[in-house]
């Protein structure tokens, strides 16, 4: 982690040495009494704290400054078909590190319907992975996370298409009758239809679950004005596709300029 994050009011309390943040401060940063540590409040300001005391069980930090406003997250919505919870944990963490502002996790027709019953969604346990991703980025902001029962419901949560161009990542089967003009297989690796567009506020990127989109879901995406894209001929893991596809769009649309 490149910034140690705390919930509001937590920084004033002693931090257990067994807490992952405590272990990071002592084992990774090798901090000793008197050293400064970069800290931040989740969804709040960032600054520094001084390590004032070490006991056998706890670390005592004293806030020094808390006046840095973290950068805004990118105006990007990522729609994720619900993958296995252990995979989704990594995707949520990495998309937060990238700086995605909104994540929608949806059931898909080929996805396992029991995934939303996993411990990841109990008592907002998924939030820990957002915090881990933000800490890695040295930021304090967390993305908004929504859940949808099916793809159509997820599409209702999207920002307006006149401000956010929509892309869906998939490789349709050979017998797909989707309009070939939006067939990602016809890309040939080019990006001529992903030109920087200064009038757009952001974009939406949709990624299927581990077995991809069904033909009906592709139709639903097409009706919702998504442009289909591909990420080359190789079969990628869900987490790889989500991170790579989002990064490609961020660069192509000028967010890294």
Secondary structure, DSSP 4 states (H G I P E B T S, - for coil): --SEEE-TTTTTS-EETTSHHHHIIIIIS---TT-EEEEEETTS-EEEEEEEEE-SSEEEEEEEEEEEPPPPPEEEEEEEE---HHHHHHHHHHHHHHTEEEEEEE--TTS-GGGGGSGGGGGGTTHHHHHHHHHHHT-----EEEEESSHHHHHHTSPPTTTEEEEEE----TT--S-GGG-GGGSTT--TT----TT--EEEEEE--TT---HHHHHHHHHTTEEEE---SSPPPHHHHHHHHHHHHHHHTTTT-
